[in-house]
Amino acid sequence: MNILTTRATLVALSVLTLVALTASSSAQQQMAPAAPAPSTPVAQQQTAPAAPQPPAEATTPAQSPSAAAPVASQGTQDVSAAPAEGEGKKSATIAGLKELSPWVMFWNADIVVKAVMIGLAFASLVTWTVFIAKMIELTVVQRKLRAALAKISDVRSLAEAQFALGAKGSVLSTLIAAAMREGRLSAGISSDAGIKERAASSFAEIVRAEGRRIRVGMGLLATIGATSPFVGLFGTVWGIMNSFIGISKSQTTNLAVVAPGIAEALLATAIGLVAAIPAVIIYNHFSRVTKGYLELVGRASGAAARLLSRDLDRTNVSMTGGAHSRTAAE
């Protein structure tokens, strides 16, 4: 019995020893990764690649508040940056719209729209040139004709009228010269009615020529006043077509993209109206002034015809008086 008890005790001790050794080895295996290997050099530790960071879900509860703080601050910065960016775009758009001056719009316009604007500007320049030239011309000729009519108001013959007028060039001088020429060419003809008829025909030709001369430039004013709005409208249509083509290419209907092209197109219409409205007003003004001047020319023609009639009557009276004196002497 003692021998069996001794053997059982030895077996139990050996089993307990094996269990203790097994537990100690497993504990050392679990503690080994946490401690650095003592044989690793310091240089290798410095050059070793960094271990990959654990994912965001693997963070411990103690680290999650510190990680959430930068994310919140970044979101705040994005929210504050968005209005600033929108304000910058708005200010850039406003600055672009402020730059839409007529000069800038002209230089940014299409070549066809530019040609239309230049043509209309030249037409406006021609309008004001004609206005200044015709105003000076009509003022001068009206003053000269009124002065000439005042000078011959008391004369008795064509010769006296020609002497009173002198060498000053006026339509009345031309009419008197035509009357004297017809009287000279009709010398020896006893029919006074024929002489007066031929003189009236000459007077009518002189009046028509004077009317054509005084209306020079007015046809140009009428043409500019009638066609300038349509030329400007052509430039507007062309510019709007280009604007729609630009919209289709950019695939946007933003006002900053559409406004410049439409403004350039409308500028052509504005210049057309600027050229047409003064041309129409100036044409109507000169029509009234020209009509008044042609009435003065008609008065001059009548004055020349009356002087011619007086000269013919005097000639007839002198011839009749001479014949009566010859008959009485016989």
C-alpha positions in Angstrom: 0.0 0.0 0.0 2.8 2.3 0.8 4.5 1.6 -2.5 1.2 2.3 -4.4 0.6 5.5 -2.5 4.2 6.7 -3.2 3.8 6.0 -6.9 0.5 7.9 -7.1 2.0 10.8 -5.3 4.9 10.9 -7.8 2.5 10.8 -10.8 0.4 13.6 -9.4 3.5 15.8 -8.8 4.8 15.2 -12.3 1.4 16.1 -13.8 1.2 19.3 -11.8 4.8 20.2 -12.9 3.8 19.7 -16.5 0.7 21.9 -16.1 2.7 24.7 -14.4 5.4 24.7 -17.2 2.7 24.8 -19.9 1.0 27.8 -18.3 4.2 29.7 -17.8 5.2 29.3 -21.5 1.8 30.5 -22.8 2.1 33.6 -20.6 5.5 34.4 -22.0 4.2 34.1 -25.5 1.4 36.6 -24.8 3.8 39.1 -23.2 6.5 39.0 -26.0 4.8 41.3 -28.7 4.3 44.1 -26.3 8.0 44.5 -25.4 10.6 45.4 -28.1 13.2 42.8 -29.0 16.4 43.5 -27.1 18.6 42.4 -30.0 17.1 45.0 -32.6 19.6 47.9 -33.3 18.6 51.6 -32.8 19.3 52.5 -36.5 17.0 49.7 -37.7 14.2 51.0 -35.5 14.6 54.5 -36.9 14.6 53.4 -40.6 11.8 50.8 -40.2 8.6 51.8 -42.0 5.8 53.1 -39.9 3.1 50.7 -38.9 -0.2 51.3 -40.7 -2.7 53.4 -38.8 -5.7 51.6 -37.4 -9.0 52.4 -39.0 -11.3 55.1 -37.6 -13.6 52.4 -36.2 -10.8 50.8 -34.2 -10.1 53.9 -32.1 -10.6 53.5 -28.4 -13.3 55.5 -26.6 -10.6 57.7 -25.1 -9.3 58.8 -28.6 -12.7 59.4 -30.3 -13.3 62.9 -28.9 -9.9 64.2 -29.9 -10.4 62.8 -33.4 -13.9 64.3 -33.8 -12.7 67.8 -32.9 -10.6 68.4 -36.1 -13.4 67.1 -38.2 -15.8 69.6 -36.7 -13.4 72.4 -37.2 -12.9 71.5 -40.8 -16.6 71.5 -41.4 -16.9 74.9 -39.9 -14.1 76.2 -42.2 -15.9 74.8 -45.3 -19.2 76.4 -44.3 -17.4 79.8 -43.7 -15.5 79.4 -47.0 -18.6 78.8 -49.1 -20.2 82.3 -48.5 -16.8 83.9 -49.1 -16.5 82.1 -52.5 -20.0 83.1 -53.4 -19.3 86.7 -52.5 -16.2 86.7 -54.6 -18.1 85.4 -57.7 -20.8 88.0 -57.1 -18.2 90.8 -56.9 -16.5 89.5 -60.1 -19.8 89.5 -61.9 -20.6 93.0 -60.7 -17.2 94.2 -61.8 -17.7 92.6 -65.2 -21.1 94.3 -65.6 -19.6 97.7 -64.6 -17.0 97.3 -67.5 -19.8 97.3 -70.1 -19.2 100.8 -71.3 -20.0 101.8 -74.9 -16.3 101.8 -75.8 -15.6 98.4 -74.3 -18.8 97.0 -75.9 -17.6 98.3 -79.3 -14.2 96.7 -79.1 -15.7 93.4 -77.9 -18.4 93.3 -80.6 -18.3 91.0 -83.7 -16.6 92.4 -86.9 -20.0 92.7 -88.6 -21.5 94.6 -85.7 -18.4 96.8 -85.6 -18.7 97.6 -89.3 -22.4 98.6 -88.7 -21.5 100.8 -85.8 -18.7 102.5 -87.8 -21.0 103.1 -90.8 -23.7 104.6 -88.5 -21.2 106.8 -86.8 -20.0 108.0 -90.2 -23.6 108.7 -91.2 -24.2 110.7 -88.1 -21.0 112.7 -88.9 -22.3 113.4 -92.4 -25.6 114.5 -91.0 -24.1 117.1 -88.8 -21.7 118.2 -91.5 -24.6 118.8 -93.9 -26.5 120.6 -91.2 -23.7 123.1 -90.6 -23.0 123.6 -94.3 -26.6 124.0 -95.3 -27.4 126.3 -92.4 -24.6 128.6 -93.5 -25.5 128.4 -97.2 -29.2 129.1 -96.6 -28.6 132.0 -94.3 -26.2 133.6 -96.7 -28.4 133.2 -99.9 -31.5 134.4 -98.1 -29.8 137.5 -96.8 -28.3 138.3 -100.2 -31.6 137.8 -102.0 -33.6 140.0 -99.6 -31.0 142.7 -99.9 -31.1 142.5 -103.8 -34.9 142.7 -103.8 -34.8 145.8 -101.5 -32.3 147.4 -104.0 -34.5 147.0 -107.1 -37.8 147.9 -105.4 -37.7 151.4 -106.8 -35.8 150.9 -110.1 -37.7 151.6 -113.4 -35.8 149.4 -116.0 -33.7 146.3 -116.3 -30.6 148.4 -117.0 -31.0 150.3 -113.7 -31.6 147.1 -111.8 -28.4 145.6 -113.2 -26.5 148.7 -112.3 -28.0 148.7 -108.8 -27.1 145.1 -108.1 -23.6 145.3 -109.5 -21.4 142.3 -109.9 -22.7 140.5 -106.8 -23.7 137.0 -107.6 -27.3 136.3 -106.7 -30.2 134.6 -108.4 -31.9 137.9 -109.0 -28.8 139.1 -111.0 -29.1 135.9 -113.1 -32.8 136.6 -113.8 -32.2 140.2 -114.8 -29.4 139.1 -117.1 -31.6 136.5 -118.7 -34.4 139.1 -119.3 -31.9 141.5 -120.9 -30.5 138.8 -123.1 -34.0 137.8 -124.3 -34.8 141.4 -125.0 -31.6 141.8 -127.0 -32.1 138.6 -129.0 -35.8 139.5 -129.7 -34.9 143.0 -131.1 -37.0 143.8 -134.2 -39.8 141.5 -133.2 -43.1 143.4 -132.7 -44.8 140.7 -130.7 -44.4 141.5 -127.0 -46.3 138.4 -125.9 -43.7 136.1 -127.5 -40.8 137.9 -125.8 -42.5 137.6 -122.4 -43.3 134.0 -123.0 -39.7 133.1 -123.9 -38.4 135.2 -120.9 -40.9 133.3 -118.6 -39.5 130.0 -119.8 -36.0 131.1 -119.1 -37.0 132.3 -115.6 -38.6 128.9 -114.9 -35.4 127.1 -115.8 -33.4 129.4 -113.6 -35.8 128.8 -110.7 -35.7 125.0 -111.1 -31.9 125.0 -111.2 -31.7 127.1 -108.1 -34.1 124.8 -106.4 -32.0 121.8 -107.3 -28.8 123.5 -106.1 -30.3 124.6 -102.8 -31.6 121.0 -102.1 -28.1 119.4 -102.5 -27.5 117.3 -99.4 -31.1 117.0 -98.4 -31.5 113.7 -100.2 -28.6 112.3 -98.2 -30.4 113.4 -95.0 -33.6 111.7 -96.1 -31.6 108.5 -96.9 -29.8 108.5 -93.5 -33.0 109.2 -91.6 -34.9 106.4 -93.4 -32.3 103.6 -93.4 -30.2 104.1 -90.2 -32.8 102.4 -87.9 -32.9 99.4 -90.1 -29.1 99.2 -90.5 -28.8 99.4 -86.7 -31.5 96.7 -86.4 -29.4 94.5 -88.7 -26.4 94.9 -86.4 -28.6 94.0 -83.4 -30.0 90.8 -85.1 -26.5 89.7 -86.0 -25.2 90.4 -82.5 -28.1 88.5 -80.8 -27.5 85.5 -83.2 -23.9 85.4 -82.0 -25.0 85.6 -78.4 -27.3 82.6 -78.8 -24.5 80.7 -80.5 -22.3 81.5 -77.5 -25.0 80.4 -75.1 -25.3 77.1 -77.0 -21.6 76.5 -76.9 -21.2 77.4 -73.2 -24.4 75.6 -72.3 -25.4 78.2 -69.7 -27.9 80.9 -69.4 -26.1 82.9 -66.7 -26.6 86.6 -67.0 -22.9 87.3 -66.9 -22.5 85.2 -70.0 -25.6 86.4 -71.9 -25.5 90.1 -71.0 -22.4 91.3 -72.9 -23.4 90.0 -76.3 -26.9 91.3 -76.0 -25.6 94.7 -74.8 -23.2 94.9 -77.8 -26.1 94.1 -80.1 -28.4 96.7 -78.7 -25.6 99.3 -79.0 -25.9 99.0 -82.8 -29.6 99.9 -82.6 -28.9 102.8 -80.3 -26.3 104.2 -82.7 -28.7 103.8 -85.5 -31.3 105.9 -83.7 -28.7 108.5 -82.8 -27.9 108.8 -86.5 -31.6 108.7 -87.7 -33.4 111.0 -85.4 -31.2 114.1 -86.0 -31.3 113.4 -89.7 -35.1 113.4 -89.8 -35.3 116.6 -87.7 -32.7 118.4 -89.8 -34.4 117.3 -93.0 -37.7 118.7 -91.9 -36.2 121.9 -90.8 -34.3 122.4 -94.1 -37.5 121.6 -96.0 -39.3 124.5 -94.4 -36.3 126.8 -94.8 -35.8 125.8 -98.5 -39.5 126.4 -99.2 -39.2 129.9 -97.8 -36.1 130.6 -99.9 -37.8 129.3 -103.1 -40.6 131.7 -102.4 -38.1 134.5 -102.4 -36.7 133.2 -105.7 -40.3 133.3 -107.1 -40.6 136.9 -106.0 -37.3 137.7 -107.8 -38.5 136.1 -110.9 -41.7 138.2 -110.8 -39.7 141.3 -110.3 -37.5 140.6 -113.3 -40.6 139.8 -115.4 -42.2 143.1 -114.4 -39.0 145.1 -115.3 -38.9 143.4 -118.7 -42.6 144.2 -119.3 -42.0 147.9 -118.5 -39.1 148.0 -120.8 -41.2 146.5 -123.6 -44.0 148.9 -123.0 -41.6 151.9 -123.1 -40.2 150.7 -126.3 -43.6 150.3 -127.9 -44.7 153.8 -126.6 -41.6 155.3 -128.1 -42.0 153.6 -131.4 -45.7 154.6 -131.5 -44.9 158.2 -130.6 -42.3 158.4 -133.3 -44.8 157.0 -135.9 -47.5 159.5 -134.8 -45.0 162.4 -135.0 -43.9 161.3 -138.5 -47.6 161.1 -139.6 -48.4 164.5 -138.2 -45.3 166.0 -140.0 -46.5 164.6 -143.3 
